[in-house]
């Protein structure tokens, strides 16, 4: 059975899961939220492996870096300088 409802986002970007849809949820429970154009998917994070959590964090950080580059905030360096910079990590 699929439950549907219309909800609103607050001025702080918060949304409320309707009471009838959160019967089996606990305070502090984590979710993964995915966005693709005009679609959002919310999924309970309880069964995500540690590897999947790491992959999601890597994807998030990669997207942030890509956006900084697109906004002209990237830096340029030659190959040898890049390798030396990577050795620091």
C-alpha positions as CSV (number, residue, x, y, z in Angstrom):
1,X,0.0,0.0,0.0
2,X,1.3,3.4,-0.9
3,X,0.7,6.4,1.3
4,X,0.7,9.9,-0.2
5,X,0.2,13.3,1.3
6,X,1.0,17.0,0.5
7,X,3.4,18.7,2.9
8,X,5.0,22.1,3.1
9,X,8.6,23.2,3.7
10,X,9.2,25.7,6.5
11,X,11.3,28.9,6.2
12,X,14.1,26.9,7.7
13,X,13.9,24.2,5.1
14,X,12.2,21.7,7.4
15,X,9.5,19.3,6.4
16,X,7.2,17.2,8.6
17,X,6.5,13.5,7.9
18,X,2.7,13.2,8.5
19,X,1.9,11.4,11.8
20,X,0.2,8.4,10.1
21,X,3.4,7.8,8.1
22,X,5.8,7.9,11.0
23,X,4.2,5.3,13.2
24,X,7.3,3.0,13.0
25,X,9.9,5.8,13.1
26,X,11.9,6.9,16.1
27,X,13.3,10.3,17.1
28,X,16.8,10.7,15.7
29,X,16.4,8.1,13.0
30,X,18.5,8.7,10.0
31,X,17.4,8.9,6.4
32,X,19.0,9.2,3.0
33,X,17.5,11.8,0.7
34,X,18.0,11.7,-3.0
35,X,17.1,14.5,-5.4
36,X,16.8,14.2,-9.2
37,X,15.4,17.3,-10.9
38,X,11.9,17.6,-9.3
39,X,11.8,14.3,-7.5
40,X,12.9,13.5,-3.9
41,X,13.3,10.1,-2.5
42,X,13.5,9.5,1.3
43,X,14.8,6.2,2.5
44,X,15.6,4.9,6.0
45,X,19.3,4.7,6.5
46,X,19.3,1.9,9.1
47,X,20.3,-0.8,6.6
48,X,23.0,1.1,4.8
49,X,26.4,-0.5,5.1
50,X,29.4,1.6,6.2
51,X,30.8,1.3,2.7
52,X,27.6,2.8,1.3
53,X,27.7,5.6,3.8
54,X,31.3,6.3,2.7
55,X,30.3,6.3,-0.9
56,X,27.4,8.7,-0.3
57,X,29.8,11.1,1.6
58,X,32.3,10.8,-1.3
59,X,29.6,11.6,-3.8
60,X,28.4,14.6,-1.8
61,X,32.0,16.0,-1.5
62,X,32.7,15.4,-5.2
63,X,29.5,17.3,-6.1
64,X,30.5,20.2,-3.9
65,X,34.0,20.3,-5.5
66,X,32.5,20.1,-9.0
67,X,30.2,23.0,-8.1
68,X,33.1,25.1,-6.8
69,X,35.0,24.5,-10.1
70,X,31.9,25.4,-12.1
71,X,31.7,28.6,-10.1
72,X,35.3,29.5,-11.0
73,X,36.6,28.7,-7.5
74,X,39.0,26.0,-8.7
75,X,42.8,26.4,-8.8
76,X,45.2,25.3,-11.5
77,X,48.6,23.7,-10.9
78,X,51.0,21.7,-13.0
79,X,51.3,17.9,-12.7
80,X,54.3,17.8,-10.4
81,X,52.8,20.3,-8.0
82,X,49.6,18.3,-8.0
83,X,51.5,15.1,-7.1
84,X,53.3,16.9,-4.3
85,X,50.0,18.3,-2.9
86,X,48.5,14.8,-3.0
87,X,51.4,13.4,-1.0
88,X,50.5,15.7,1.9
89,X,47.2,13.9,2.3
